[in-house]
Each structure stands twice: as structure tokens, then as C-alpha cells.
Amino acid sequence: MKIGLIGLGVMGNAVIENVLSMHRNNLAAVYVHDLDENRITAVLNKYDWIKAAPNLNDIVKNSDFLIEAASASCVEELINLVLQYKKNVLVMSAGGLLNVKSQLKQAEEEGLKIIIPHGAIAGLDAIASVKNFGIKSIKLSSYKPAEALE
């Protein structure tokens, strides 16, 4: 199986270290893509068994299964390519799926799998459920590198 990993931030690197590294002998190839060339170079220097994909189209086309660990902003383009090339994908940036409802329906009709991690759904359910307890506001603190805010 050929795996495509999109996004090489903290989450993408954790996927490499904690999942793909353990199964690398059972994988035909692992492709990575990120908009930040320095992140790609760092991963290629650390893992000689990983290959870079020059763009989103190529990584989708050449992979059997995709893992999105980039950002919600890339999900729409990714899902359109997933539909075009008939691929299955794990979408970590679940919020990006809010803009692709018709594409999700099409994927379901075509038998494609768009997998959403349980934690993303549980987080949304938890926020919805606290409304019943009289909580009037919630503060979420998230720490990301400044480049992620772009």
C-alpha cells in the first residue's frame, strides 16, 4: 500500500513517528507533501524511506490511502482530488469538511471512505452538550507556530 501524508507539522510528524515508522516494512511507499519546503527537507533528511510529492495532485494520484494533517483550508481541494482519483482519506482537520457537504455525499454514493477521527466529533458533541448546563462561554487556547495563522 502507498500512503500519502499531507501536512508535516506536529501532527504529521507524529503520524510518521508513531504509525508509519512502525509499519514501513509493510508499505510500498510513503509520500509527503507540505507547503513549507523546509518541513519536507527535514522529514526527507530524517527518514530515507519517505518520498516527497511536488504537489497535492501528485500525492493523491500516487497514493492508495491519504492522511490529511495540514489544515482545514486544504480540505476542499483535497476532497475534490479524492473524488477525481477515487481514493480514501483520513481527514484530521474535520472543520474543513463543513465546506464540502455535496462532495461528501458524492463520496458516499461512490463508496469512497472519508474518515474523521473520533476526537474531532467528540469535541463538537461536547461543546453542543455543555449548552444545557448553563455555561455561557468557553475559552479555547491553542498553541501553533505563527505561520499556521496564515
NORRAHU-V42842 format. One record per residue. RES is the residue in one small letter. SS is DSSP state (2 for helix, 1 for strand, 0 for the rest). BURIAL is b if it has 24 or more other ideal C-beta (glycine too) atoms within 12 Angstrom, else e. Layout:
BEGIN
((RES,SS,BURIAL) (RES,SS,BURIAL))
END
This chain:
BEGIN
((m,0,e) (k,1,b) (i,1,b) (g,1,b) (l,1,b) (i,1,b) (g,0,b) (l,0,b) (g,0,b) (v,2,e) (m,2,b) (g,2,b) (n,2,b) (a,2,e) (v,2,b) (i,2,b) (e,2,e) (n,2,e) (v,2,e) (l,2,b) (s,2,e) (m,2,e) (h,2,e) (r,2,e) (n,2,e) (n,2,e) (l,0,b) (a,0,e) (a,1,e) (v,1,b) (y,1,b) (v,1,b) (h,1,b) (d,0,b) (l,0,b) (d,0,e) (e,2,e) (n,2,e) (r,2,b) (i,2,b) (t,2,e) (a,2,e) (v,2,b) (l,2,e) (n,2,e) (k,2,e) (y,0,b) (d,0,e) (w,0,e) (i,1,b) (k,1,b) (a,1,b) (a,0,b) (p,0,e) (n,0,e) (l,2,b) (n,2,e) (d,2,e) (i,2,b) (v,2,b) (k,2,e) (n,2,b) (s,0,b) (d,0,b) (f,1,b) (l,1,b) (i,1,b) (e,1,b) (a,0,b) (a,0,b) (s,0,b) (a,2,b) (s,2,e) (c,2,b) (v,2,b) (e,2,b) (e,2,b) (l,2,b) (i,2,b) (n,2,b) (l,2,b) (v,2,b) (l,2,b) (q,2,e) (y,2,b) (k,0,e) (k,0,b) (n,1,b) (v,1,b) (l,1,b) (v,1,b) (m,0,b) (s,0,b) (a,2,b) (g,2,e) (g,2,b) (l,2,b) (l,2,e) (n,2,e) (v,0,b) (k,2,e) (s,2,e) (q,2,b) (l,2,b) (k,2,e) (q,2,e) (a,2,b) (e,2,e) (e,2,e) (e,0,e) (g,0,e) (l,0,b) (k,0,e) (i,1,b) (i,1,e) (i,1,b) (p,0,e) (h,2,e) (g,2,e) (a,2,b) (i,2,e) (a,2,e) (g,2,e) (l,2,e) (d,2,e) (a,2,e) (i,2,e) (a,2,e) (s,2,e) (v,2,e) (k,2,e) (n,2,e) (f,2,e) (g,0,e) (i,0,e) (k,0,e) (s,0,e) (i,0,e) (k,0,e) (l,0,e) (s,0,e) (s,0,e) (y,0,e) (k,0,e) (p,0,e) (a,2,e) (e,2,e) (a,2,e) (l,2,e) (e,0,e))
END
